[in-house]
């Protein structure tokens, strides 16, 4: 009995020592790199490039705006954000990122757009993707040729009450300015079936809608499986959605540079472009993607890229003017 008791005690002591050793080992393993992103905005080909040993954390900027999840999401090392949410974050929470060698990767388009931000913002934003808006037409192939030329086709009587627009007055106003007619904004809005940023393709596919204006990266998979849908990029240009990387990390930034450099591999570039995601970097191979269509689903033409436009951050006065202009267009 005594020998059995001693054996059990020794066994328990051994177990305690093993547990302490395990906990100590864990404490010596560095925490995983964490990157926050608004999951629905990113194609699978892009999310697949994020290193496997990083932890991807879903973020919802709408909740942050409502002060519900700020701390949890902004404790991550890196954050991905699109330009529509830039004004809703506190730049004091982030570190400078463009002091590193990363800035040397950027092309003229992204450097010019960065120049529209103030110095503090500019030093903390790294452009990591630009997505053109696209026009998706359902069962109206006779509209394709006119849609390729200009945005005027949106005023076709065939499309009255059948267009799904983004839920962004600024985007709609920018398109209206391209239409060659008086009161273009009011006429354009009268063509709307609805304004939606989340379910525009579901509405297009499952309703009487005929046209949707959608970020290219969100629609490529639908184009491959639904033969009713046609993709068009007006040569007048399209709105551009920019995506940025921000850093809160004190880690060695070599891990960040290594990831970004890996995106320039031709196989990765091809996958990203096939899903509507363009890297705004200055390598010859990347820049060739803005000049030719090498995939079954064609992207914007070179002329379309040249005429496309981005949306700098608005001042408070500009926000008020935009709101007033939008509201005035609602009056009869």
MIMAR-503775 format. One record per residue (C-alpha): x negated, y, z; residue number from 1; chain. Coordinates in steps of 0.02 Angstrom, whole numbers. Layout:
X, Y, Z, NUM, A
...
***
This chain:
0, 0, 0, 1, A
-140, 119, 45, 2, A
-231, 94, -119, 3, A
-71, 124, -215, 4, A
-39, 286, -119, 5, A
-214, 349, -154, 6, A
-196, 306, -337, 7, A
-34, 405, -349, 8, A
-112, 555, -261, 9, A
-261, 549, -375, 10, A
-145, 539, -523, 11, A
-48, 694, -467, 12, A
-208, 789, -435, 13, A
-269, 743, -608, 14, A
-105, 804, -680, 15, A
-121, 970, -591, 16, A
-298, 993, -655, 17, A
-240, 952, -832, 18, A
-102, 1082, -820, 19, A
-223, 1215, -759, 20, A
-343, 1172, -899, 21, A
-202, 1186, -1027, 22, A
-144, 1354, -961, 23, A
-321, 1420, -959, 24, A
-347, 1361, -1138, 25, A
-190, 1451, -1194, 26, A
-247, 1611, -1112, 27, A
-405, 1605, -1217, 28, A
-310, 1588, -1382, 29, A
-274, 1759, -1458, 30, A
-92, 1807, -1478, 31, A
-19, 1785, -1651, 32, A
-17, 1935, -1765, 33, A
162, 1996, -1772, 34, A
240, 2086, -1920, 35, A
415, 2160, -1919, 36, A
520, 2172, -2076, 37, A
700, 2199, -2127, 38, A
718, 2024, -2196, 39, A
850, 2055, -2331, 40, A
744, 2184, -2423, 41, A
600, 2068, -2464, 42, A
596, 1931, -2597, 43, A
538, 1759, -2546, 44, A
382, 1776, -2654, 45, A
326, 1923, -2547, 46, A
368, 1845, -2379, 47, A
271, 1690, -2432, 48, A
113, 1795, -2449, 49, A
114, 1840, -2264, 50, A
-16, 1729, -2178, 51, A
60, 1571, -2104, 52, A
-18, 1604, -1933, 53, A
69, 1773, -1921, 54, A
238, 1784, -1837, 55, A
372, 1866, -1943, 56, A
499, 1961, -1837, 57, A
663, 2018, -1911, 58, A
701, 2201, -1886, 59, A
862, 2299, -1908, 60, A
836, 2485, -1930, 61, A
1021, 2517, -1911, 62, A
1008, 2450, -1732, 63, A
854, 2555, -1701, 64, A
951, 2706, -1757, 65, A
1079, 2661, -1624, 66, A
937, 2638, -1495, 67, A
977, 2454, -1472, 68, A
819, 2362, -1519, 69, A
680, 2489, -1529, 70, A
559, 2416, -1402, 71, A
574, 2236, -1460, 72, A
540, 2277, -1643, 73, A
405, 2407, -1622, 74, A
297, 2298, -1511, 75, A
238, 2207, -1668, 76, A
65, 2236, -1738, 77, A
127, 2285, -1911, 78, A
293, 2349, -1977, 79, A
362, 2349, -2154, 80, A
487, 2486, -2196, 81, A
566, 2558, -2352, 82, A
573, 2744, -2388, 83, A
757, 2756, -2345, 84, A
718, 2732, -2160, 85, A
560, 2838, -2145, 86, A
648, 2983, -2058, 87, A
717, 2867, -1924, 88, A
552, 2811, -1849, 89, A
435, 2896, -1726, 90, A
265, 2911, -1809, 91, A
185, 2937, -1638, 92, A
208, 2750, -1609, 93, A
91, 2705, -1753, 94, A
-93, 2720, -1788, 95, A
-183, 2791, -1938, 96, A
-200, 2661, -2073, 97, A
-267, 2753, -2224, 98, A
-432, 2793, -2139, 99, A
-484, 2616, -2187, 100, A
-544, 2555, -2356, 101, A
-363, 2518, -2402, 102, A
-335, 2688, -2480, 103, A
-456, 2641, -2619, 104, A
-332, 2510, -2679, 105, A
-193, 2632, -2721, 106, A
-143, 2688, -2896, 107, A
-100, 2865, -2951, 108, A
88, 2836, -2932, 109, A
74, 2789, -2749, 110, A
-55, 2923, -2708, 111, A
58, 3055, -2786, 112, A
206, 2994, -2685, 113, A
104, 2992, -2524, 114, A
64, 3174, -2561, 115, A
247, 3218, -2532, 116, A
231, 3173, -2347, 117, A
152, 3280, -2213, 118, A
-26, 3241, -2159, 119, A
23, 3144, -2003, 120, A
145, 3034, -2097, 121, A
30, 3012, -2245, 122, A
-112, 2947, -2137, 123, A
0, 2810, -2064, 124, A
92, 2748, -2219, 125, A
17, 2620, -2336, 126, A
120, 2588, -2496, 127, A
132, 2401, -2519, 128, A
271, 2387, -2646, 129, A
381, 2484, -2765, 130, A
548, 2415, -2825, 131, A
642, 2492, -2972, 132, A
831, 2502, -2966, 133, A
914, 2402, -3104, 134, A
1081, 2404, -3193, 135, A
1171, 2237, -3191, 136, A
1311, 2221, -3319, 137, A
1439, 2081, -3310, 138, A
1531, 2017, -3466, 139, A
1505, 2180, -3562, 140, A
1362, 2146, -3681, 141, A
1424, 2283, -3797, 142, A
1367, 2409, -3665, 143, A
1188, 2345, -3658, 144, A
1117, 2446, -3803, 145, A
1187, 2611, -3742, 146, A
1134, 2571, -3564, 147, A
955, 2545, -3620, 148, A
950, 2722, -3688, 149, A
1027, 2830, -3553, 150, A
1139, 2837, -3400, 151, A
1281, 2915, -3501, 152, A
1356, 2742, -3527, 153, A
1418, 2744, -3346, 154, A
1556, 2865, -3399, 155, A
1630, 2740, -3523, 156, A
1819, 2721, -3502, 157, A
1791, 2533, -3493, 158, A
1702, 2558, -3329, 159, A
1829, 2667, -3239, 160, A
1848, 2596, -3064, 161, A
1727, 2454, -3104, 162, A
1556, 2514, -3045, 163, A
1474, 2464, -2881, 164, A
1358, 2606, -2828, 165, A
1226, 2609, -2691, 166, A
1287, 2688, -2530, 167, A
1169, 2834, -2555, 168, A
1228, 3006, -2609, 169, A
1050, 3050, -2652, 170, A
1031, 2907, -2777, 171, A
1200, 2941, -2856, 172, A
1164, 3126, -2871, 173, A
995, 3091, -2951, 174, A
1079, 2981, -3082, 175, A
1215, 3110, -3112, 176, A
1080, 3237, -3154, 177, A
1024, 3124, -3296, 178, A
1198, 3120, -3375, 179, A
1224, 3246, -3513, 180, A
1393, 3319, -3467, 181, A
1468, 3452, -3355, 182, A
1530, 3401, -3180, 183, A
1433, 3239, -3202, 184, A
1432, 3198, -3016, 185, A
1620, 3213, -2998, 186, A
1648, 3111, -3156, 187, A
1524, 2980, -3102, 188, A
1605, 2957, -2932, 189, A
1775, 2938, -3015, 190, A
1705, 2782, -3100, 191, A
1666, 2698, -2934, 192, A
1747, 2541, -2872, 193, A
1652, 2558, -2708, 194, A
1488, 2609, -2628, 195, A
1391, 2469, -2544, 196, A
1209, 2428, -2505, 197, A
1230, 2254, -2433, 198, A
1353, 2155, -2539, 199, A
1347, 2240, -2709, 200, A
1306, 2081, -2804, 201, A
1441, 1982, -2715, 202, A
1565, 2117, -2766, 203, A
1503, 2113, -2945, 204, A
1512, 1924, -2959, 205, A
1675, 1896, -2865, 206, A
1783, 2046, -2915, 207, A
1838, 2146, -3067, 208, A
1681, 2253, -3056, 209, A
1581, 2264, -3219, 210, A
1422, 2355, -3166, 211, A
1314, 2364, -3010, 212, A
1161, 2471, -2978, 213, A
1045, 2363, -2875, 214, A
861, 2355, -2822, 215, A
777, 2237, -2944, 216, A
703, 2130, -2805, 217, A
877, 2087, -2739, 218, A
952, 2026, -2902, 219, A
824, 1920, -2995, 220, A
887, 1753, -2926, 221, A
1067, 1793, -2976, 222, A
1014, 1833, -3153, 223, A
938, 1660, -3170, 224, A
1095, 1567, -3118, 225, A
1239, 1673, -3184, 226, A
1243, 1688, -3375, 227, A
1376, 1826, -3366, 228, A
1248, 1948, -3297, 229, A
1133, 2057, -3402, 230, A
988, 2161, -3338, 231, A
957, 2338, -3404, 232, A
834, 2477, -3363, 233, A
881, 2643, -3447, 234, A
732, 2721, -3537, 235, A
780, 2885, -3450, 236, A
704, 2808, -3294, 237, A
774, 2733, -3134, 238, A
766, 2773, -2948, 239, A
621, 2690, -2858, 240, A
624, 2611, -2685, 241, A
456, 2616, -2596, 242, A
399, 2498, -2460, 243, A
266, 2544, -2334, 244, A
158, 2456, -2207, 245, A
128, 2536, -2036, 246, A
10, 2479, -1899, 247, A
23, 2480, -1710, 248, A
-120, 2359, -1689, 249, A
-288, 2383, -1604, 250, A
-348, 2223, -1685, 251, A
-491, 2214, -1806, 252, A
-413, 2278, -1966, 253, A
-511, 2153, -2069, 254, A
-362, 2035, -2052, 255, A
-250, 2167, -2130, 256, A
-371, 2206, -2271, 257, A
-392, 2021, -2307, 258, A
-204, 1998, -2327, 259, A
-183, 2149, -2440, 260, A
-330, 2096, -2548, 261, A
-252, 1924, -2567, 262, A
-99, 2002, -2648, 263, A
-203, 2046, -2801, 264, A
-224, 1865, -2854, 265, A
-148, 1844, -3027, 266, A
-38, 1699, -2974, 267, A
35, 1803, -2832, 268, A
57, 1958, -2940, 269, A
153, 1856, -3069, 270, A
270, 1784, -2937, 271, A
302, 1954, -2859, 272, A
340, 2039, -3025, 273, A
455, 1895, -3076, 274, A
559, 1939, -2922, 275, A
558, 2127, -2952, 276, A
416, 2177, -2834, 277, A
275, 2284, -2903, 278, A
113, 2316, -2810, 279, A
59, 2500, -2821, 280, A
-126, 2459, -2831, 281, A
-254, 2516, -2959, 282, A
-322, 2353, -3031, 283, A
-307, 2331, -3219, 284, A
-206, 2172, -3205, 285, A
-80, 2251, -3086, 286, A
-63, 2405, -3195, 287, A
-29, 2296, -3347, 288, A
133, 2243, -3263, 289, A
198, 2421, -3284, 290, A
168, 2412, -3472, 291, A
230, 2245, -3531, 292, A
362, 2114, -3495, 293, A
285, 1941, -3480, 294, A
428, 1849, -3397, 295, A
596, 1778, -3452, 296, A
680, 1919, -3355, 297, A
607, 2080, -3421, 298, A
562, 2225, -3308, 299, A
565, 2411, -3347, 300, A
481, 2470, -3505, 301, A
328, 2581, -3497, 302, A
438, 2728, -3548, 303, A
561, 2688, -3409, 304, A
420, 2685, -3280, 305, A
356, 2853, -3342, 306, A
528, 2931, -3321, 307, A
571, 2850, -3154, 308, A
579, 2950, -2994, 309, A
549, 2934, -2807, 310, A
631, 3018, -2658, 311, A
519, 3124, -2546, 312, A
573, 3154, -2366, 313, A
705, 3292, -2355, 314, A
690, 3442, -2242, 315, A
838, 3478, -2126, 316, A
893, 3618, -2242, 317, A
887, 3503, -2392, 318, A
989, 3373, -2299, 319, A
1123, 3503, -2261, 320, A
1126, 3563, -2442, 321, A
1140, 3384, -2506, 322, A
1283, 3346, -2387, 323, A
1375, 3504, -2437, 324, A
1351, 3471, -2622, 325, A
1414, 3293, -2601, 326, A
1567, 3349, -2502, 327, A
1606, 3486, -2629, 328, A
1610, 3356, -2766, 329, A
1750, 3266, -2673, 330, A
1868, 3413, -2688, 331, A
1989, 3411, -2837, 332, A
***
